[in-house]
């Protein structure tokens, strides 16, 4: 057993420790093998690495070599008896083999040998334990001498052997003694010695003891010790407890730390102010940040385990946290400049990940939102106030035509900066508040916290007011062109954060209906568009980026039935008045001006085609429906898009078609690629007019029918439409196309029908070559085989009366005397000839799956 690893030594130590606890008296002899067997069974159930220990592998091999032959012999006997009906059942077989093996001579000899081995091993471990205890006493006396000489060494290092730590048992008397020694009235040396002893003990022993309440008070007070080294060691004990103890124990440690911080921020010794900034390289500030960071790390991990414990435990953690972060100096006239704990949290968790995790599950969300409503609504009020203050600051700076100090740009600095100015602290807290409120509004309980009443504001702030504020931040806050976006800039720019929030709202049906689908929010989104249409002065940072973001949200709203109704008719679906047109009229007028290059502020912009495409997509979401198209028809949008397509087609005539070769990027200039991309965007927009019968008529009038169908077939052949919605939309478009003669001809000439027929033939007649046949294929009983159902529906939808007339008129059925097995149909008339009118032996013999294919044709 000399090759055992440290893990095996730890396993033996664990066995011995449990033996010592079970015997509860001084060990004078060797433990029994039966007791060791019970401990091994317990370890197997609790330790996931149990089977990887060399000691366990040794025992397994030893047992196999000794009684393996006996087990095999008894198993063979029982198996033969089972076949003859003498023994029945798996459990009976196992019990019988186990009983016979235990009664065998080999088993008794093995147990006797193991007992002798265990006696030697445990005796050596006991001797080592006593030697280590003596060495610890010597180290303690040496430490005391060093304390008296003014020199202190840290023996609470992680480099100490695991053996020493595993045998540091703490009795109630020892823990009570520790409590007395950690009392703040004791001398510094006594308290340091007690803390060092505490670091050796397992946290579970301490937290389960009767002395823990008193010890907790002393540790909480020790966190405020002027000696930074001493308070740092207490913090390490807290961190060790968080990482190695269950939630029902750690919540007391957490609330202790939270209470300590709350008292510290309310104490007279705390004097930090926002206007003075924050120097994180300062030792005291650094230590304070460590405490808040330890809280924050626990906040993120606690939700993974607190559902397994009573709700009151979780409520303690939540309430202590909200109480801490709601701290403010009410009586102090300078309370507005008070650097509260929430600023420190925002520095460490700027996107409020802790709040997102706490509100993810209903179990904890209900508690968090209930406490916010009843006791800590000031936390929500402060977040709303911070967003309002930042917006007013941005608006004032934009109106003065001055550049807002882009705090988010501070992250781009190459030099290390260990201090934050007052405005930077305000910006970090603003980002945290924005993310927290964005998460809060997702849930109905969170929206019920509104309206909120702010001290310096006469009117209350409702959910709609907050959404309008968010929307205005898109174009009043500092923003950067899409081409210059960097990862760190984009993550923390207000416009990007607001876009993330609004996109989440659009995806949540109930949230969108209550938050976004209001005239006030739509008017806020349309503000930059209306300013450009009316020719008034536009004070917006990075206009193109703002317009792209606004179009993105409008398109998401228009894609939903309720949102589309809001854009078409307004919030109350009133009759449209000339003096107050609904959103759809503003959007389509602006899109037409964009297509005619009639917006002077955007002329010459590199990303103008992207802006145009974004607003065309918004209109496309509307004219894909009959209701939306009816409102858009008077504006002649299809004509504007058709004219733009014709101009782009002339420009693209000299541009070579891009191929997927290695040097394609060098052979085609960036400008040529942009022209081709813009042309495809316009064709896609025109193609989507054919989603409705009236829209198809408008598409005919543009003369782009054939080009649109070719573009659609090209896109399908490249498998660009991986989205199920897009695929469904294309099926609708094909069906609409087939209802007109010109559409049917265009589908035929583009190769779409040929591809459809070829795919159908492959499914019916060819099958999959790589399919391994392990059993005969069952005879299909469904009306249409599942593999062919999609092709069947595509053909049925395609073959309307106008399409049948155009595709089959003046054509004779081939009726060939001979058909090659490799001859594949390419047209509808070929399908009729090969699958339906089987009037000759040649046609029947040309089919591999005659019955299936013929039945398909007849159906």
N, C-alpha and C positions, 0 to 999 in steps of 0.2 A: 504493500500500500504506500510505498515511498513516492510513487508518481502522482499522488493526488494534488490537485490544484488548490488555490486559495479559496475557491468557491466550495470545494469539498470540506475544507477546514471549517468554513463558515457554517456548512450544513451540520457537521458534527457538533460545532459549538451550539447551534440552535437546538439540536437534540438534547445536549447536556443541559442547556438552560431550561428547557421544558421539563426535563427529569428533576432538576433541582426544585422547580416550582411545584411539581406534583408531589414530591416526597416531603417538602416543607421541613426539612431537618438537615443537619450536617451530614454530608456524604461520608460514610465510613466504609462502604463496600461498593461492589460493582452493581449497576442496574441490571434488571432482568432483560432477557431478549424479548419477552412478551411486551414489556413496556416500550422498548425501542420500536417494536413493530407497530404499536399504536401511534407513536409519534411519526413514524414514516408515513403511515396512512393519512395522518392529518396534514403533513407537509405536502403530500401528493395532491391533496384537494385544494390547498391554498397557494402553492408555489408553482407558477406556470413554467419555470425552468427546471422543475424537479428532475425530469427524465434526462437532462443534459449533464448532470453532475457525474464525474468519474466514479465517485463512491457508489452511486446508484447503479451505474453500468457494471461496476465490479460485482455488486450483489446479484444483479440479474444474471451475469455470466456464471457466477459461482453456483447459484441455484439451478441453472440450466444444466451445467456439467454434472451436478450431483444427483438430482432427481428427474432430469429430463427423460431418461430412458424409462423410468417407472411410469411417468405420465403417458408416454407414447404407448407403452404396453397395455395400460389400463384403458386407454382410449380405443385401441383396436378391439379389445375384448368387448367393450360396451357397444361399439359400432356394429359388430357382428350380432350381438344380442338384440340390438335395436332393429336390425333387419329381420330378425326372427320374431319380433313382436314382444320380446321379454322386457325390454326397456323402452319407454316412450317419452318423447319430449326432450328439448335441448337442455332445459333447466335440470331435469332429472339426471341427464348424462353428466353435466358439470358437477353436480353434487356428489354423484357416485365416484367420479374420478378423484375429486378433492378428498373425499373420505378415505379411499384406498391409499392415496399418496401419503396422507398424514399418518396412516397406520403402518407404513412401510419402514423397514430397518434403515434404508438410505436416508429418509427424512429425519429420523431420530439422530443418526450420526451427524447429519448436516447441522441440526440445531445445537448439538453439543459442541461442535467445532466453532460455530458462530458465537456461542456464548463465551468460549475461551478467548476468541479474538476480541470480542466486545469488552471483556474484562481488562485486557491489556491496553486497548485504545483509550477507554474511559479513564483508566488509572493514570495514563500519561497526560491526558487532558486536564485532570484534576491537579496533577503536579504543576503543570504549566500555568494553570489558573492561579494557584497559590503563589508561584514565583512572580507572576505579573502583578498580583495584588501587593506583594512586598515592594516591587519596583515602583509602583504608583505611590506608595507611602513615602519612599525615599525621594521621589520627584516632588511630592507635596512639601516635604520638609525643606528641600533645596529651594523651592519657590518662595517659601516664607522667608528664608534667609536673604534671598535676592530682593524681596519687597522691603525688608528692613534696611538694606543697603541702597535703596532708591532705584533699583533696576528691576524692570518688569518684562517678562517674556510671555509671549502668547502661545500657550499650549493647547489652545482650542483649534488647532490646525486640522485641516482635512487630511494631512499626511499621516496622522496617527493611525495605528493599525486597527483594522476592523475588529480584531479579537478583543482589544481593550474596550472598545465602545460597546460591543455586544454583551459584555459581562458587567456593565455598570448599572446594576439594579438599584432602584430608588425605593426604599421603604417609606412608609408614612412618617416615621420618626426623622429620617434623613431629609425628606421634603419639608417637614415643619422647621427643621433646623435651617434649611436653605432660605425659607421665607423670613425667618428672623434675621439671617445674615444679609439679606437683600434689602432690608428696611433702610430707607434713606437716612435714618439717624445713625447708622453704623458708619464706621470709618471706610475710607475709599478702598484700602487694601482688603478689608474683610468682604466688601461687596464684590470686588473684582475676583477674589478667590471663589466666592459662592457662584458667580456668573460662569466662571470657568468650569466648575463642577456641573452646573446646569447644562452646559453645552455638550457634555459627554452623555447625558441621559437621553433615552428615547423620548420624543415629544409625547407619545401616547401615554407613557407612565405618568408624566407630569400633568397632562390635561385631564386624566381620569382620577387624579388624587383628590382627597378632601381639602388639601391645602391650596388648590389652584385658585379659588376666588381671591384669597389674600395675596398669593403670589402674583396674580394678574394685576392687582392694584400697584404693587411695588414695581413691576415691569413697566407699567404705563407711566409711572412717575420717573422711572429710570430713563425713559426715552427723552426726557427733558433735561437730562444731566448735562451740566456745562462741559464735562469731559467728553469730547466728540468720539474718542476711541471707545469709551465705555458704552455710550448710547448706540454706537455702530454695532457693537457686539450684541446688544439687545435686539437690534433690527435683524441681525443675522439669525438669531434664534427664532424670530417671527417668520423669516423667510423659510427656514428649515421646517418649521411647523406647517406652513402652508403647503409645502411640497410633499410632506410625508404623513399627513393626517387626514381623516375623513371630514366632510363638511360639517357634521354636527359638532366637531371639536374646534375646527378652524374659525367658525363664525364668531366664537367668543374672542379669539385672538384678533380677528379683523375689526370687530366692534371696539375692542380696546384701542387699537391703533387709530381708528377713525375718531374716537372720543378724544384721544390725546391731541390729534391735529386740530380738532374743533376748539379745544381749550386753548391751544397755542395761538390760533388765529384771533381768538377773542381776548387774549391776554394783553396786558399793557406793554410787554416786551416786544411784541410784534409791531413793526412800524414801517413796513414796505408800502410804497405808493406807486401807482401806475405811471404817473408823470416822471418818476425818477428812473424808470426802466428796471431791468433785472440783469444782474451780472451772474451768470450760472457758474463762472469759475470761482466765485466766492465760496469758501468752505461751508459756511452756514447755509447758504442758498442751495448748494449742491446736496447737502445732507437732507434738507427739507424736500428737495425734488426726489431723492431716493425713497423717502417715506411715502410720498404720493404715488410714485411709480410702483412701489410694492402693492399699494392699494389697488391701483389700476390693473396690474397683472392678475391679481386675485379676482377682480371684477369680471375679467374676460374668461377666467377658467371656472368660476363658481357655477354658472348656469348649466354646465355639463353634468353636475352631480346633485344640485339642490332639489331636483324633483323627487329624489329617493328619500327625502327627509320631510318632517312635518313643515307645514307652511309657516309656522311661527318662527322657525329658524331663518328661513329666507326673508321673512318680514323684518327681522332684526337687522340683517345685513343691508337690506334696501333702505330702511328708515335711518340707520346710522350714516349711510352714504348721502342720502338726500339732505339730512340735517347738516352734515359737514359742508356740502356744496351750496347750501342756502345761507351760509354765514355772511353777515354784513353788519356794519356799524351804524345802527339806526340813529342813536342820539348824536353821533358825531356829524357836524356840519360838512366835514370833508369826506363823507362816506362815498361820494361819487368817485373819489380818487383812491379808494381802498382796494388794494391788490388781494382780492378774495381767493379762496382755494380753487374756485372754478377755473381761474386763469392758469394755475399750475397744472390742473388736469388737462386743459386744452393744449398746453405745450407738449404734453406726453401722449395725448390721444386726440389729435386735432379733428378727426372725422367722427368723433363720438361713437367709436366701435363698441364701447361698453354699453351704451344705451341701446344700440341695435341688438346686441346679444340679449339684453335683459327684456326687451319687448318682443323678441322673436316668438316665444311660446306663450300661449294664453295663460298658463299656470303662473308665470311670473309677471306677465304684462298687466294682468288684472290688479295685482298688488301694487305695482309701480304707479299705474295711472290713478288708482284709488288714493294712494298717499299724496300724489301730486295735487289731486283735486281738493283733498281735505286739509292738508297741513303745509304743503310745500309748493303752492302755486306760484310763489315768488320766484322760484327757479325758472318757470315758464315765462313769467312776466319779464325777468331780466334778459332772457334770450331774445324775446320779441323786441325789447328796448334796444338791445345791442344791434340787431338787424336794422331797426329804424335809424339809429344814430349813424351807422355806417352808410346807409342809403342817403341820408341828408348830407353827409360829408362828400360823397361821390357826386351828388347832384349839384352841390354848390361849386365844386371844382370844375365840373363840366360846363356849367353856365358861365363861369368866368373864363372859359376857353383855356384853362390850365390843365396840365397833365396831372392826373391823380397819382399820388405816390404809390406805385405798384408794389405793395408789400410782398406779393407773391413772387416778385422778381428777385427778392433777397435770396431765395434758395439757389439762384444761378451763380452766386458769388464763388470764386475759386478760393478765396482766403477764408480761413476758419474764423468765425465770429462767435464769441462766447457771451455776448450780451444782447439783450433785446431792448429796443427803445419803447417808449410809451405807446406810440401809434402801432408798432409791430405787435405788442401785446394785445392791443385792442383788436387788431386784425385776426390774430390767432383765435381769440375768444369769439369773434364774429363767425369764423368758419365753423367752430365747434357748435355755436348756437344755431347756425343755418342747418347743419346736418342733424342736430337734435330735433329741431322743429319739423324738418322734412320727414323724419321718421315718425314723429308724433302724429302728424296729420294723416298718415296712411290708415290709422285705425279709428274706428267710429268713437271709441271711448276717448281717444286723444282729441278728436275734434270737438267732443263735448266740453272740453276745458275752455273753449272759446265761447263768447268774446272775453278778452282780458282787458282790465282797466289799468292804465298806466298813470303814474302820478303826474307827470308833466304833460299829459295829453287829455284834452277835454272829452273827446269821444273815445269809446271803447274800440278795440281792434278785433274785428271778426276774422273768420277763416278766409272770407273773400278778400278782405283788406290785406291779409298776409300774402295771399296768392298774387295779388296785384303788385305788392312790394317785391316779391320774388321775381315776377316777370320784368319789372322795371330794372332790376339789378342786371338783367341780361344786357341792356344797352346803356346803362349809366355807369356801371362799374368798369374798371380797367379790363381791357380785353386785348387779344393779340391775333394777328392774321393766322388763318389756318395753316399757311405754309411755314410759319415760324414757330408753330406749337412744339414745345418740348415736353417730355413726360412730366418733369417736376413742375413746370409752369401750368400745364393743363390741369393737373390734379387739384390745385388749390386756387385757381382763378375763380372768382364768384360766378361768372357766366357758366363755366363748366360744371360747377357744383349745382347751380340752379337747374341746369339742363338735366343732370342726373336725377334730381328730385322730380321734376315735371314728367320725365319719361316714365318713372315708376308710377306716378299718379295716373298717367294715360293707360297703363297696363292693368290697373285695378279698377274694375267697373264701378263699384260703389263709391270709391274715393274720387274718381273722375267726375261722376255725376254731381257730387256735393262740392267739390273744390274747383274744377276747371270749367264745367258747363254753365257759366254765368256770363252775362253781357259785360260785366266789369272786367273780368279776366281777358275776354276776347278783345275788348277795346284796348287793354294794355298791350296785348300782343300786336295789335294792328297800329299802334301809335307811330312807330317809325315809318310804316308803309304810308299811312295817311299824311304824314309830314312830307314825304317825298312826292306824293301825288298833288298836294296843295301848293308845293313850292316854298313852304315855310323853312326857316332856318333849322337845320338838323344838328343838334349837339349830341352826337353819339360817337363813342369810341369804336373804331374798327367797324364801319358800317356793313361791309360784306359779311363778316362773321356773324354779326347780329341778325342780318336778314336770313342767313342759312339756318341759324338756330330757331328763329321764329317760324320759318317754313316747316321745319322738322316737327315742331309741336302742333302746328295747324294741320299737317298731313295726318298725324296720329289721331287728332280729334275727328277729322273728316272721315277716317276709316271706320268709325263706329256709328251705328244708326242714330243714336241720341246726339252724338257730337255733330253729325252731318245736319241733322234737323236744326241744331242751334246755329250753325253757320248760315243755313238757308233762310231761316225765319226769325231768328232771335230767341231770347230766353222764353218769352211768353207767346211765341208764334203769332205776333200781331201782324196786321197788314203793313206791308213795306211802304214807308213814306219817303218822299223825295229828299226831305231834309235829314233823314236818319237812315241811310241805306244799311242793310245787314252786311255781315262780314263777307259773304260770297261776292257781293258787288265790288267791294274794295279790293278783294284778292284778284278777281279776274281783270279788273281795270289795270291794276299794277302789273300783272303778268303780261298783258298786251303791251304796255309801255316798255317793259323789259325786252320783249321780243322785237319791238321796233327801235330799240336802242334810244329810247326817248327820256332816259334818266341821266341828266348831265353829271350828277355827282358820282355815278358809277362808270362813266365812259372811260375806257382805257384800263379798267381793272383786269388783272390777270385771271381772277377767279369769277369774272362775270358769267361765263357759261354755267358754272356750278350754281350760282344764284338763280339763273334762269331755269335750270333743270329742277331746282328745289321747288320753285313756285309752280312750274308746270305739273309737277307731281302732286301738289296740293289740289290743283284743278282737276287732275286726272282722277283723284279719289272721289270727286264730286260728279264728273260727267260719266263715270262708269255706271251710275244709277240713272234710271229714267227721271226721277224727281230732280236730281241735280242738273241733268242735261237740259231739262225744260227751262230752268232759270238761266243757264249759261248761253242758250242758243242765240238770244238777241245780240250778244257781244261778238259773235263770229270768231270765237277763239280758234276754231278749226282752220279758218282761213289764215289767221296770223301764223299758226304753227306750220301750215302748208307752205306759206311764202318763205318762212325761215328755212324750211327743208329744201326748197328749190334753190335758194341762194347757196346753202351749204353744199348741195349736190354739185353745183357748178364749180365751187372751190375744190371739191374732193375728186374731181375727174382726173386730175393729174397726179393724185396720190396713189402709190401702189398699195395693193391689198396686203396687210400684214400677214406673215406666215410664222409658224411656231418654230423658227430655226434659231440657231445660236447667235447669228449676227443680225437678227431682225431689228434689234434695238438701235444698231448703228446705221442701218440702211434707211430707216424712216425717222425723220426729225420729230422732235417733241410737238412742234406746231401742227404737223400733219396728223399725228396721233390724236391731238385734241380736236381737230376738224372731224376725223372719223368718229370719235366718241360723241361729239355733239350731234352728228348726223344720226347716229343710232338712237340717241336720246329722243330726238324729234320723231323718228320712225316709230319708236315704242309708244310715244304719246299719241300719235295718230292712230296706231293699231288699236289702242284701248278705246277709241271712239266706237269701234265695232262691237263693244260689249252690249249695246242696246240696238234695237232695230232702227230708231231714228238716228243714232250715232253712226250706224253703218251707212246710211244715206248721206250723211255729212262727209264721211270718209270718201265715198264715191266722187263727191264733188271736188275733192282736192286733187284727184288724179294720182294719188299715191298708193292705190290699192295693191298693185302687183309688188311694188317695193316693200310694202308693209308685210305682205304674206311671205315674201322671200326672207325678210328679216326674221319673222317668227319661226319659219322652218329652220333657218340657220341657227337660231338660238336654241331650238329644241334639239337639233342634231348635236350641238355642242354640250347639251345637258346643262345649260346654265340655270334653268328653272328647277332647282332642287326643292324649292318651297312648295308645300302642298297647295297653298292658296294660289300661287302663281300657276301651278299646273291646272287647277280647277278653272282659273280665269282663262287660260288658253283653250280649254275644252269649250267654254262658253263662246269664246271668240270664233272658233272653228265652226261651231253650230250656226252662229249668226251669219258667218261668211257664206255657208252653204245654202242659205235661204235666198240668195240672189244669183242669177246666172253669171255675172262677172266675177263674183266671189268664188263660185265653183270652178270656173275656168282658171282663176288665179291659183287656187289650191292644186289643181291638176298640173299646171305649168311649173309651179315651184318645186315639184317633186314630193310634196307632202303625201298625196294619195299613194304614190308608188312606195314610199317608205312604210306607210301604214299596212299596205297589202303584203309587202315583203316580210314585215314583222309578224303578221298574222300567219303566213304560210310557215315560217320558221317554228312558231309555237305549235301549229297543228301537225305538221308533217316531219319536222326535223327532230324536235326534242333537244335535250341537253346531252352532248357527247360525253361530258365528263361525269355524268351521273352514274354511280356504281349501283348495279341492280343486284340486290341481295334477296329479293323476293318478287314474285310476279306482281305487276301493277294491277290494282283493283279496277274493275269495270266502273266507269263514272256513272253515278246515278243522278247528279245534278243536271238541270236543264242545259246549262253551259258550264264547261269545265272552268275551274277557277282561274287557271293560267290564261285562258282565252277571253275572260269576261271583259277585261278592259278594252281589248281590240274589238270585241263584238259591239260594245257600247259606242266606241268611237265611230265604227262604220254606220251604225243605226242613226247616230246624231248627224253624220255627214250626208246621208242619202235622203235629203229632203226632195220634194218634187222638182224644184228648179235644178237641183244638182243632178238628179237622175236624168232629167231631160238633156242637160248639157253634156253629161258624160257618156250617155248611152245612145243618143239619137243618131240615126244613120250609121249604126255599127252592126256588123253581122257577127254572130257567135262563130268562133274559129272552127270548131268541130274537126280537128285534125285527125288524120288516120293513125298517127303515132305520136306519143308524147314521151320525151326523154325524162328520165328520173331526175335529172339536174335542171330541168326547165321550171323556172320559178315564175308565177304570175306577177304582173306589174300593174294591172289595171282592174277596175271593177268588172269589166266584161270578161276578163280572164277568170276571176273568182266565180262568176256565174257559170262559165264553161266548165271549170275544173271541179267545182264542189256542188253545184245545184243540178244542172242538166246533164246527168251521167247517162247518156244515151248510147254509149258504146263500150265494148270490152276494153279498148285502149285507155279510155279515161279511168275506168275502175282499176285496171292493173297499174296505172301510174301513181296510185295513192298508196302510201305506206299504212296509213290508218284510215281505211276506207269508211268504216261505220262512223267513227267519231267525226271525221271531216265532212261526210255527207250530211249527217244530222245537223252539224253546225251550219252548213250552207242552207239547209231547209228551214232552219229556225230563222 
